[in-house]
Each structure stands twice: as structure tokens, then as C-alpha cells.
Amino acid sequence: MSTAIPILVGTAALIGFGHTLCGPDHYLPFIVIGKARGWSLTRTLWITFLCGIGHVAGSIALGVLGATLGIAMGKLEFFEAWRGNLAAQALIIFGFTYCIWGIHRAIRNKPHAHAHVHEGNSVHTHKHSHTHEHAHPHGLNARNITPWVLFTIFVLGPCEPLIPLIMYPAAEHSLSGMLLVAGVFSLVTIGTMLTVVMVSAWGIRFVKLGPIERYSHALAGATICLSGLAIQFLGL
């Protein structure tokens, strides 16, 4: 194995950590959606893990394909950039749509009062909303779409630094080196995603939104939309 491979492995670990930590799209969607939908920590982490697998697998497959077919790195990076724009736009659209749905849901479920007349003509009122009164089977199926939407977006989203890292061992015809670099990058990336989501999701459970709790879905959608805009226009 080339002496450059250990250096590439260390570089892959550092870049994987920094790339993930500096990219809010790697963890914010899971944190805010998990909070809004009341997912358990286990479910949140499981969905994060699967999306992380899809996120790195696409770039690994593209890099291996490019190395096998001898495709120039410039062409691969162009395709990765196109995928990145597509993923950012998908986050923006998904977040905006989810935000609008969340606002509609919050308005529809605005707490209101009902008066009740009891024996002896005593009257009392109580406030309530219908947030939890419509959990029919078709509603549960609709909610189950959200993880699949996130997974699709993360499969589209590229790991831009990965392909340049694995092209050198590919050029050296070192399959083991290429797999090692890709594996370390993937493990660090997914591990960082899980760590940030776990700590944040655990901490946010203690945050009480009070009267704006019913806007949690709208806030989650707005956060995801802003993440997509940050990627699209700030290159995060």
C-alpha cells in the first residue's frame, strides 16, 4: 500500500468530520422533524443513520464507477455539483411545503372553547384543540412519507470532498486503499451526524414552546427551507 494512503485516511476523517459539522443539512432536518412529529430518540437516530448511508453511498458508487470507467475527475465533480444543487432545491421545496402545511395545521387546530350546560343549569366552558383527534390510519400513512422524502433528498445530496479523496488510490490501482479511504470518510460522516442529532434531539426534548407549540411543524419546515437556502446560496 502506498505511503500516501495513511495520509489520505487521516485527511478523509478530518474532512468527513468538518464537512458534516459545517453542513446544517446533515442534521437539522432530523432534529426539527423529530421534535415536531414527536419521534422517539431511537427512531430519529435510525432514520438519520439510513439517510447517512444513502448520502455517502451515492458518492462512493459514482467515484468507483468513474475510476472503473476512467471518467475524468472534472466531469465527476460537475455531476456532483449538479446533484448538490438538486438536493438543495429539494430541501427548499420540501421545507417550504412542510412549513405551509404546518401553518395550515396550526390555524385549523387553534384552541377554542365549548360551553356545556349541566344539570341545574350550571354552565362551564373548556378550551381544546383537535390536534390529536384525527389520528386515523390514512393520517399515519401520510406521516410515514416524511422519512422517505428525507432519504430521497439525502441520496441525491453528494459528499463533494469524497471523490477527490478516492481518485488517487484509484489511479494507483489500489482497490483496498480506495475502499479504506471511502470507508473511513463514511464512518466519520455518519458518526458525526448521529452524534449531533442524538445530543441535539435529547436536549430539545426539554424545550417547551408553550403557545407556539402548535406551530412546531411550521417552524420545522422553515428551518429545513433555510438549510436548503444556505446550501444553495452560501455553499454550506
Summary of the structure (lengths in Angstrom):
residues: 236
radius of gyration: 22.6
end to end distance: 34.2
largest distance: 91.1
contacts: 747
relative contact order: 0.25
helix: 76%
strand: 6%
